[in-house]
Structure formats: C-alpha cells, structure tokens
Amino acid sequence: MKNIHQKIISDILKARPKNQVEFLKLKKKFSGKYNLAPVTNATLIKAYGQILPQGKKRQNLSSWLTKRKTRTLSGVTPLTVLTKPYPCPGRCLYCPQEPGMPKSYL
C-alpha cells in the first residue's frame, strides 16, 4: 500500500494542480486508477514526506493536505496531556482534600 500512495502523490505532482478543487479531482481520479477507496489525506501526507525532503515541498500541496488550517491561527492549539491513572499521587493546594469529593469537580 505504501508504494501505491507514493505513486498517487507523484502522479498528482506531475499533474501540477492549480487549486484545491483540481487537487481533489486528481486525488479521486488516481485513487480509482489504482482501485483504492478514496485515499485519506493522512496517508498522502505520510507518503509525501517520504518522497520529498522538507525543503523541496510545495507549500500549496502541503496546505491542501492539511485538514484544519485555522485552529492555531486563531490561538487555539489542541493539546492532550496524559496523566497517571487514578488516584493522583500528589496533594496539590487547589485539589479538594475532603473525603468523598471527586477531583473531577475542579
């Protein structure tokens, strides 16, 4: 599968789409050419990174592959923090210390 995704990216690069609508049509066309279900942008991003080094990437193609462009522009940056499983090992000042009071009420 990896080589097919790289072929799709190289075919799209050879076609030189001028806008996102052309890019989406080419993506659909080449997915059908290789008898694949519609290819996700995540797999194409991975294949694109393997084909071209960082400095050679086309800015417009990279932006068309990006799903959500505006979240970090608006100041909202998604971040996930994984903590140790319950119970919490520390005794923070802001955590409720009463028995029976869950820490989820913070």
Phi and psi in radians as a Rosetta constraint file:
Dihedral C 1 N 2 CA 2 C 2 CIRCULARHARMONIC -1.071 0.35
Dihedral N 2 CA 2 C 2 N 3 CIRCULARHARMONIC -0.730 0.35
Dihedral C 2 N 3 CA 3 C 3 CIRCULARHARMONIC -1.167 0.35
Dihedral N 3 CA 3 C 3 N 4 CIRCULARHARMONIC -0.587 0.35
Dihedral C 3 N 4 CA 4 C 4 CIRCULARHARMONIC -1.152 0.35
Dihedral N 4 CA 4 C 4 N 5 CIRCULARHARMONIC -0.738 0.35
Dihedral C 4 N 5 CA 5 C 5 CIRCULARHARMONIC -1.129 0.35
Dihedral N 5 CA 5 C 5 N 6 CIRCULARHARMONIC -0.642 0.35
Dihedral C 5 N 6 CA 6 C 6 CIRCULARHARMONIC -1.176 0.35
Dihedral N 6 CA 6 C 6 N 7 CIRCULARHARMONIC -0.625 0.35
Dihedral C 6 N 7 CA 7 C 7 CIRCULARHARMONIC -1.150 0.35
Dihedral N 7 CA 7 C 7 N 8 CIRCULARHARMONIC -0.694 0.35
Dihedral C 7 N 8 CA 8 C 8 CIRCULARHARMONIC -1.089 0.35
Dihedral N 8 CA 8 C 8 N 9 CIRCULARHARMONIC -0.779 0.35
Dihedral C 8 N 9 CA 9 C 9 CIRCULARHARMONIC -1.100 0.35
Dihedral N 9 CA 9 C 9 N 10 CIRCULARHARMONIC -0.765 0.35
Dihedral C 9 N 10 CA 10 C 10 CIRCULARHARMONIC -1.160 0.35
Dihedral N 10 CA 10 C 10 N 11 CIRCULARHARMONIC -0.624 0.35
Dihedral C 10 N 11 CA 11 C 11 CIRCULARHARMONIC -1.126 0.35
Dihedral N 11 CA 11 C 11 N 12 CIRCULARHARMONIC -0.713 0.35
Dihedral C 11 N 12 CA 12 C 12 CIRCULARHARMONIC -1.146 0.35
Dihedral N 12 CA 12 C 12 N 13 CIRCULARHARMONIC -0.710 0.35
Dihedral C 12 N 13 CA 13 C 13 CIRCULARHARMONIC -1.128 0.35
Dihedral N 13 CA 13 C 13 N 14 CIRCULARHARMONIC -0.644 0.35
Dihedral C 13 N 14 CA 14 C 14 CIRCULARHARMONIC -1.189 0.35
Dihedral N 14 CA 14 C 14 N 15 CIRCULARHARMONIC -0.596 0.35
Dihedral C 14 N 15 CA 15 C 15 CIRCULARHARMONIC -1.288 0.35
Dihedral N 15 CA 15 C 15 N 16 CIRCULARHARMONIC -0.367 0.35
Dihedral C 15 N 16 CA 16 C 16 CIRCULARHARMONIC 0.894 0.35
Dihedral N 16 CA 16 C 16 N 17 CIRCULARHARMONIC 1.209 0.35
Dihedral C 16 N 17 CA 17 C 17 CIRCULARHARMONIC -1.137 0.35
Dihedral N 17 CA 17 C 17 N 18 CIRCULARHARMONIC 2.500 0.35
Dihedral C 17 N 18 CA 18 C 18 CIRCULARHARMONIC -1.598 0.35
Dihedral N 18 CA 18 C 18 N 19 CIRCULARHARMONIC -0.397 0.35
Dihedral C 18 N 19 CA 19 C 19 CIRCULARHARMONIC -2.597 0.35
Dihedral N 19 CA 19 C 19 N 20 CIRCULARHARMONIC 3.107 0.35
Dihedral C 19 N 20 CA 20 C 20 CIRCULARHARMONIC -1.193 0.35
Dihedral N 20 CA 20 C 20 N 21 CIRCULARHARMONIC -0.561 0.35
Dihedral C 20 N 21 CA 21 C 21 CIRCULARHARMONIC -1.124 0.35
Dihedral N 21 CA 21 C 21 N 22 CIRCULARHARMONIC -0.784 0.35
Dihedral C 21 N 22 CA 22 C 22 CIRCULARHARMONIC -1.105 0.35
Dihedral N 22 CA 22 C 22 N 23 CIRCULARHARMONIC -0.690 0.35
Dihedral C 22 N 23 CA 23 C 23 CIRCULARHARMONIC -1.054 0.35
Dihedral N 23 CA 23 C 23 N 24 CIRCULARHARMONIC -0.787 0.35
Dihedral C 23 N 24 CA 24 C 24 CIRCULARHARMONIC -1.133 0.35
Dihedral N 24 CA 24 C 24 N 25 CIRCULARHARMONIC -0.670 0.35
Dihedral C 24 N 25 CA 25 C 25 CIRCULARHARMONIC -1.123 0.35
Dihedral N 25 CA 25 C 25 N 26 CIRCULARHARMONIC -0.744 0.35
Dihedral C 25 N 26 CA 26 C 26 CIRCULARHARMONIC -1.150 0.35
Dihedral N 26 CA 26 C 26 N 27 CIRCULARHARMONIC -0.692 0.35
Dihedral C 26 N 27 CA 27 C 27 CIRCULARHARMONIC -1.061 0.35
Dihedral N 27 CA 27 C 27 N 28 CIRCULARHARMONIC -0.755 0.35
Dihedral C 27 N 28 CA 28 C 28 CIRCULARHARMONIC -1.170 0.35
Dihedral N 28 CA 28 C 28 N 29 CIRCULARHARMONIC -0.736 0.35
Dihedral C 28 N 29 CA 29 C 29 CIRCULARHARMONIC -1.083 0.35
Dihedral N 29 CA 29 C 29 N 30 CIRCULARHARMONIC -0.827 0.35
Dihedral C 29 N 30 CA 30 C 30 CIRCULARHARMONIC -1.306 0.35
Dihedral N 30 CA 30 C 30 N 31 CIRCULARHARMONIC -0.446 0.35
Dihedral C 30 N 31 CA 31 C 31 CIRCULARHARMONIC -1.130 0.35
Dihedral N 31 CA 31 C 31 N 32 CIRCULARHARMONIC -0.721 0.35
Dihedral C 31 N 32 CA 32 C 32 CIRCULARHARMONIC -1.203 0.35
Dihedral N 32 CA 32 C 32 N 33 CIRCULARHARMONIC -0.610 0.35
Dihedral C 32 N 33 CA 33 C 33 CIRCULARHARMONIC -1.059 0.35
Dihedral N 33 CA 33 C 33 N 34 CIRCULARHARMONIC -0.673 0.35
Dihedral C 33 N 34 CA 34 C 34 CIRCULARHARMONIC -1.691 0.35
Dihedral N 34 CA 34 C 34 N 35 CIRCULARHARMONIC 0.262 0.35
Dihedral C 34 N 35 CA 35 C 35 CIRCULARHARMONIC 0.943 0.35
Dihedral N 35 CA 35 C 35 N 36 CIRCULARHARMONIC 0.848 0.35
Dihedral C 35 N 36 CA 36 C 36 CIRCULARHARMONIC -1.984 0.35
Dihedral N 36 CA 36 C 36 N 37 CIRCULARHARMONIC 2.722 0.35
Dihedral C 36 N 37 CA 37 C 37 CIRCULARHARMONIC -1.154 0.35
Dihedral N 37 CA 37 C 37 N 38 CIRCULARHARMONIC 2.839 0.35
Dihedral C 37 N 38 CA 38 C 38 CIRCULARHARMONIC -0.881 0.35
Dihedral N 38 CA 38 C 38 N 39 CIRCULARHARMONIC 2.231 0.35
Dihedral C 38 N 39 CA 39 C 39 CIRCULARHARMONIC -1.355 0.35
Dihedral N 39 CA 39 C 39 N 40 CIRCULARHARMONIC 2.386 0.35
Dihedral C 39 N 40 CA 40 C 40 CIRCULARHARMONIC -1.414 0.35
Dihedral N 40 CA 40 C 40 N 41 CIRCULARHARMONIC 2.705 0.35
Dihedral C 40 N 41 CA 41 C 41 CIRCULARHARMONIC -1.142 0.35
Dihedral N 41 CA 41 C 41 N 42 CIRCULARHARMONIC -0.540 0.35
Dihedral C 41 N 42 CA 42 C 42 CIRCULARHARMONIC -1.082 0.35
Dihedral N 42 CA 42 C 42 N 43 CIRCULARHARMONIC -0.746 0.35
Dihedral C 42 N 43 CA 43 C 43 CIRCULARHARMONIC -1.231 0.35
Dihedral N 43 CA 43 C 43 N 44 CIRCULARHARMONIC -0.598 0.35
Dihedral C 43 N 44 CA 44 C 44 CIRCULARHARMONIC -1.240 0.35
Dihedral N 44 CA 44 C 44 N 45 CIRCULARHARMONIC -0.602 0.35
Dihedral C 44 N 45 CA 45 C 45 CIRCULARHARMONIC -1.090 0.35
Dihedral N 45 CA 45 C 45 N 46 CIRCULARHARMONIC -0.755 0.35
Dihedral C 45 N 46 CA 46 C 46 CIRCULARHARMONIC -1.100 0.35
Dihedral N 46 CA 46 C 46 N 47 CIRCULARHARMONIC -0.794 0.35
Dihedral C 46 N 47 CA 47 C 47 CIRCULARHARMONIC -1.157 0.35
Dihedral N 47 CA 47 C 47 N 48 CIRCULARHARMONIC -0.671 0.35
Dihedral C 47 N 48 CA 48 C 48 CIRCULARHARMONIC -1.099 0.35
Dihedral N 48 CA 48 C 48 N 49 CIRCULARHARMONIC -0.703 0.35
Dihedral C 48 N 49 CA 49 C 49 CIRCULARHARMONIC -1.160 0.35
Dihedral N 49 CA 49 C 49 N 50 CIRCULARHARMONIC -0.546 0.35
Dihedral C 49 N 50 CA 50 C 50 CIRCULARHARMONIC -1.359 0.35
Dihedral N 50 CA 50 C 50 N 51 CIRCULARHARMONIC -0.540 0.35
Dihedral C 50 N 51 CA 51 C 51 CIRCULARHARMONIC -1.356 0.35
Dihedral N 51 CA 51 C 51 N 52 CIRCULARHARMONIC -0.892 0.35
Dihedral C 51 N 52 CA 52 C 52 CIRCULARHARMONIC -1.893 0.35
Dihedral N 52 CA 52 C 52 N 53 CIRCULARHARMONIC 2.430 0.35
Dihedral C 52 N 53 CA 53 C 53 CIRCULARHARMONIC -1.199 0.35
Dihedral N 53 CA 53 C 53 N 54 CIRCULARHARMONIC 2.868 0.35
Dihedral C 53 N 54 CA 54 C 54 CIRCULARHARMONIC -0.985 0.35
Dihedral N 54 CA 54 C 54 N 55 CIRCULARHARMONIC -0.737 0.35
Dihedral C 54 N 55 CA 55 C 55 CIRCULARHARMONIC -1.270 0.35
Dihedral N 55 CA 55 C 55 N 56 CIRCULARHARMONIC -0.347 0.35
Dihedral C 55 N 56 CA 56 C 56 CIRCULARHARMONIC -1.624 0.35
Dihedral N 56 CA 56 C 56 N 57 CIRCULARHARMONIC -0.058 0.35
Dihedral C 56 N 57 CA 57 C 57 CIRCULARHARMONIC -1.211 0.35
Dihedral N 57 CA 57 C 57 N 58 CIRCULARHARMONIC 2.508 0.35
Dihedral C 57 N 58 CA 58 C 58 CIRCULARHARMONIC -1.469 0.35
Dihedral N 58 CA 58 C 58 N 59 CIRCULARHARMONIC 2.264 0.35
Dihedral C 58 N 59 CA 59 C 59 CIRCULARHARMONIC -1.110 0.35
Dihedral N 59 CA 59 C 59 N 60 CIRCULARHARMONIC -0.727 0.35
Dihedral C 59 N 60 CA 60 C 60 CIRCULARHARMONIC -1.189 0.35
Dihedral N 60 CA 60 C 60 N 61 CIRCULARHARMONIC -0.679 0.35
Dihedral C 60 N 61 CA 61 C 61 CIRCULARHARMONIC -1.174 0.35
Dihedral N 61 CA 61 C 61 N 62 CIRCULARHARMONIC -0.690 0.35
Dihedral C 61 N 62 CA 62 C 62 CIRCULARHARMONIC -1.086 0.35
Dihedral N 62 CA 62 C 62 N 63 CIRCULARHARMONIC -0.697 0.35
Dihedral C 62 N 63 CA 63 C 63 CIRCULARHARMONIC -1.250 0.35
Dihedral N 63 CA 63 C 63 N 64 CIRCULARHARMONIC -0.549 0.35
Dihedral C 63 N 64 CA 64 C 64 CIRCULARHARMONIC -1.231 0.35
Dihedral N 64 CA 64 C 64 N 65 CIRCULARHARMONIC -0.493 0.35
Dihedral C 64 N 65 CA 65 C 65 CIRCULARHARMONIC -1.416 0.35
Dihedral N 65 CA 65 C 65 N 66 CIRCULARHARMONIC -0.368 0.35
Dihedral C 65 N 66 CA 66 C 66 CIRCULARHARMONIC -1.300 0.35
Dihedral N 66 CA 66 C 66 N 67 CIRCULARHARMONIC 2.324 0.35
Dihedral C 66 N 67 CA 67 C 67 CIRCULARHARMONIC -1.378 0.35
Dihedral N 67 CA 67 C 67 N 68 CIRCULARHARMONIC -0.935 0.35
Dihedral C 67 N 68 CA 68 C 68 CIRCULARHARMONIC -2.082 0.35
Dihedral N 68 CA 68 C 68 N 69 CIRCULARHARMONIC 1.858 0.35
Dihedral C 68 N 69 CA 69 C 69 CIRCULARHARMONIC -1.549 0.35
Dihedral N 69 CA 69 C 69 N 70 CIRCULARHARMONIC -0.461 0.35
Dihedral C 69 N 70 CA 70 C 70 CIRCULARHARMONIC -1.708 0.35
Dihedral N 70 CA 70 C 70 N 71 CIRCULARHARMONIC -0.093 0.35
Dihedral C 70 N 71 CA 71 C 71 CIRCULARHARMONIC -1.130 0.35
Dihedral N 71 CA 71 C 71 N 72 CIRCULARHARMONIC -0.838 0.35
Dihedral C 71 N 72 CA 72 C 72 CIRCULARHARMONIC -1.299 0.35
Dihedral N 72 CA 72 C 72 N 73 CIRCULARHARMONIC -0.417 0.35
Dihedral C 72 N 73 CA 73 C 73 CIRCULARHARMONIC -1.167 0.35
Dihedral N 73 CA 73 C 73 N 74 CIRCULARHARMONIC -0.572 0.35
Dihedral C 73 N 74 CA 74 C 74 CIRCULARHARMONIC -1.488 0.35
Dihedral N 74 CA 74 C 74 N 75 CIRCULARHARMONIC -0.042 0.35
Dihedral C 74 N 75 CA 75 C 75 CIRCULARHARMONIC 1.670 0.35
Dihedral N 75 CA 75 C 75 N 76 CIRCULARHARMONIC 0.047 0.35
Dihedral C 75 N 76 CA 76 C 76 CIRCULARHARMONIC -1.761 0.35
Dihedral N 76 CA 76 C 76 N 77 CIRCULARHARMONIC 1.986 0.35
Dihedral C 76 N 77 CA 77 C 77 CIRCULARHARMONIC -2.005 0.35
Dihedral N 77 CA 77 C 77 N 78 CIRCULARHARMONIC 2.002 0.35
Dihedral C 77 N 78 CA 78 C 78 CIRCULARHARMONIC -1.152 0.35
Dihedral N 78 CA 78 C 78 N 79 CIRCULARHARMONIC 2.343 0.35
Dihedral C 78 N 79 CA 79 C 79 CIRCULARHARMONIC -2.517 0.35
Dihedral N 79 CA 79 C 79 N 80 CIRCULARHARMONIC 2.348 0.35
Dihedral C 79 N 80 CA 80 C 80 CIRCULARHARMONIC -2.050 0.35
Dihedral N 80 CA 80 C 80 N 81 CIRCULARHARMONIC 2.283 0.35
Dihedral C 80 N 81 CA 81 C 81 CIRCULARHARMONIC -2.076 0.35
Dihedral N 81 CA 81 C 81 N 82 CIRCULARHARMONIC 2.169 0.35
Dihedral C 81 N 82 CA 82 C 82 CIRCULARHARMONIC -1.770 0.35
Dihedral N 82 CA 82 C 82 N 83 CIRCULARHARMONIC 2.216 0.35
Dihedral C 82 N 83 CA 83 C 83 CIRCULARHARMONIC -1.931 0.35
Dihedral N 83 CA 83 C 83 N 84 CIRCULARHARMONIC 3.032 0.35
Dihedral C 83 N 84 CA 84 C 84 CIRCULARHARMONIC -1.161 0.35
Dihedral N 84 CA 84 C 84 N 85 CIRCULARHARMONIC 2.686 0.35
Dihedral C 84 N 85 CA 85 C 85 CIRCULARHARMONIC -1.098 0.35
Dihedral N 85 CA 85 C 85 N 86 CIRCULARHARMONIC 2.745 0.35
Dihedral C 85 N 86 CA 86 C 86 CIRCULARHARMONIC -0.986 0.35
Dihedral N 86 CA 86 C 86 N 87 CIRCULARHARMONIC 2.506 0.35
Dihedral C 86 N 87 CA 87 C 87 CIRCULARHARMONIC -1.477 0.35
Dihedral N 87 CA 87 C 87 N 88 CIRCULARHARMONIC 2.710 0.35
Dihedral C 87 N 88 CA 88 C 88 CIRCULARHARMONIC -1.199 0.35
Dihedral N 88 CA 88 C 88 N 89 CIRCULARHARMONIC 2.309 0.35
Dihedral C 88 N 89 CA 89 C 89 CIRCULARHARMONIC -1.330 0.35
Dihedral N 89 CA 89 C 89 N 90 CIRCULARHARMONIC -0.364 0.35
Dihedral C 89 N 90 CA 90 C 90 CIRCULARHARMONIC -1.674 0.35
Dihedral N 90 CA 90 C 90 N 91 CIRCULARHARMONIC 2.972 0.35
Dihedral C 90 N 91 CA 91 C 91 CIRCULARHARMONIC -2.181 0.35
Dihedral N 91 CA 91 C 91 N 92 CIRCULARHARMONIC 1.399 0.35
Dihedral C 91 N 92 CA 92 C 92 CIRCULARHARMONIC -1.284 0.35
Dihedral N 92 CA 92 C 92 N 93 CIRCULARHARMONIC 2.698 0.35
Dihedral C 92 N 93 CA 93 C 93 CIRCULARHARMONIC -1.150 0.35
Dihedral N 93 CA 93 C 93 N 94 CIRCULARHARMONIC -0.619 0.35
Dihedral C 93 N 94 CA 94 C 94 CIRCULARHARMONIC -1.509 0.35
Dihedral N 94 CA 94 C 94 N 95 CIRCULARHARMONIC -0.117 0.35
Dihedral C 94 N 95 CA 95 C 95 CIRCULARHARMONIC -1.421 0.35
Dihedral N 95 CA 95 C 95 N 96 CIRCULARHARMONIC 2.452 0.35
Dihedral C 95 N 96 CA 96 C 96 CIRCULARHARMONIC -1.180 0.35
Dihedral N 96 CA 96 C 96 N 97 CIRCULARHARMONIC 2.345 0.35
Dihedral C 96 N 97 CA 97 C 97 CIRCULARHARMONIC -1.869 0.35
Dihedral N 97 CA 97 C 97 N 98 CIRCULARHARMONIC -0.033 0.35
Dihedral C 97 N 98 CA 98 C 98 CIRCULARHARMONIC -1.213 0.35
Dihedral N 98 CA 98 C 98 N 99 CIRCULARHARMONIC 2.491 0.35
Dihedral C 98 N 99 CA 99 C 99 CIRCULARHARMONIC -1.170 0.35
Dihedral N 99 CA 99 C 99 N 100 CIRCULARHARMONIC 2.428 0.35
Dihedral C 99 N 100 CA 100 C 100 CIRCULARHARMONIC 1.478 0.35
Dihedral N 100 CA 100 C 100 N 101 CIRCULARHARMONIC -0.076 0.35
Dihedral C 100 N 101 CA 101 C 101 CIRCULARHARMONIC -1.635 0.35
Dihedral N 101 CA 101 C 101 N 102 CIRCULARHARMONIC 1.972 0.35
Dihedral C 101 N 102 CA 102 C 102 CIRCULARHARMONIC -1.247 0.35
Dihedral N 102 CA 102 C 102 N 103 CIRCULARHARMONIC 2.581 0.35
Dihedral C 102 N 103 CA 103 C 103 CIRCULARHARMONIC -1.312 0.35
Dihedral N 103 CA 103 C 103 N 104 CIRCULARHARMONIC -0.144 0.35
Dihedral C 103 N 104 CA 104 C 104 CIRCULARHARMONIC -1.278 0.35
Dihedral N 104 CA 104 C 104 N 105 CIRCULARHARMONIC -0.166 0.35
Dihedral C 104 N 105 CA 105 C 105 CIRCULARHARMONIC -1.434 0.35
Dihedral N 105 CA 105 C 105 N 106 CIRCULARHARMONIC 0.063 0.35
